[in-house]
């Protein structure tokens, strides 16, 4: 599903909000023309510094999402508004349609929500710098640096592996042996921060849920892509 990434979250993966309409017009050129008095001669100083400059770019999106009830829909709308309006300056904004680039933008207007049944359509406007910015390489983790957290060795990563991690965390908290081999302990450190915590189990559960909706493959390569995407989201690139 096509969405936007902003302020550390993605509209679809966080709120199941998709882009139903968008407008991304080409930014207008800045002009600096002067007419010589008492003549028909006009000089254009727009490129005086060696390159053309442009006005800010306005990006418009209509986000659509649903909930089980009107109250839940209003709560989701409030959460989306808080997510978009919280940053005070321009930060990276990604659009799934614009692969490999992002904008530096801030949310400048959120229109009136249109509630129809259990569906809401929310108009959102961003003001961005005029030019798209290429992303830096998105590959940070590899299969060597982010091992597939298949703790029980059954060939897949699922909630059973998350349960094993949680049990090991509980045992360590009680000062007991977690009951895992060194290789299993390394795989269980899913977020690669050097500590075994409940956050590792949460990361595995998030991966399993996104495998379930078809975003990632159930494989070591799928896990690596998931891990690299987590870094991209934290940096606002996704």
Secondary structure, 3 states (H helix, E strand, C coil): CCCEEECCEEHHHHHCCEEEEEEECCCCECCCEEECCCCCCEEECCCCCCCCCECCEEEEEEEEEECCCHHHHHHHHHHHHHHHHCCCCCEEEEECCCCCEEEEEEEEEECCCEEECCEEEEEEEEEECCCCEECCCCCCCCCCCCCCCCCCCCCCCCHHHHHHHHHHHHHHHCCCCCCCCHHHHHHHCCCCCCCCCHHHHHHHHHHHHHHHCCCCCCCHHHHHHHHHHHHHHHCCCC
